[in-house]
Amino acid sequence: MGTLSVVFTEIGVDVGLDSFVTLADGTAIDNPRHLAQGLARMWRTQRRLSRRKRGSHRRRKAAVLVAKAHRKIRNQRAAFHHDGSRWLVNRYRLIAIENLHIAGLSRGMLARSVNDAGWRSFFQKLSYKAACAGRELVTVDPRGTSQTCVCGASVPKSLGDRWHACPACSLSAPRDVVSAQIILQRARIRSSGQNVENVVSCVSREAVAFQATE
């Protein structure tokens, strides 16, 4: 994720747990799962700490190793967020994201995975980098971004459904890519006031006009 000389106009960004982010153009950045990768080492150091006598030199030494394991995970996650947010800011003038209630998500059944991904930290870094670079960071309503097609049709999915298949316009694409397109579409509509058929739609203006007259 190096610096690019070409700056594109705009992009929608969908954060997730399978891919850390998926962009509206289909680009995906893998989720490194730093906590999951470091759990074995962390558990070993914590078990060693629990076996040491309180107040002993060996316990203090074990506590240092526990802190070091936690710090390594935090540093890896922070470096990943810095690289990812810088890559987006270097590449796009407008970046659209969801206004997620991360505090609520971090207390649900996927709490460990959400906390490991660190979306709040990533969005904070993206926000101040965008401001410093003169980029526009637009947050949109997250409701229904995974349940809607870019043509405007409702396409209900369960959490396990990873593919989007629209019965209205026949769009067939990965769920997260379509969600990112919806996020970008909402940002475009908010900033420009354009109608849905004028932005990223898979249904032509003529088809929308025809449907409206039926």
Secondary structure, DSSP 8 states (H G I E B T S, - for coil): ----S--EEEEEEEE-SSEEEEETTS-EEE---HHHHHHHHHHHHHHHHHHS-TT-HHHHHHHHHHHHHHHHHHHHHHHHHHHHHHHHHHHEEEEEEE---HHHHTTSTTHHHHHHHTHHHHHHHHHHHHHHHT-EEEEE--TTTTSB-TTS-B----TT--EEE-TTT--EEEHHHHHHHHHHHHHHHHHH---GGGSS-SS-HHHHHHHHH-
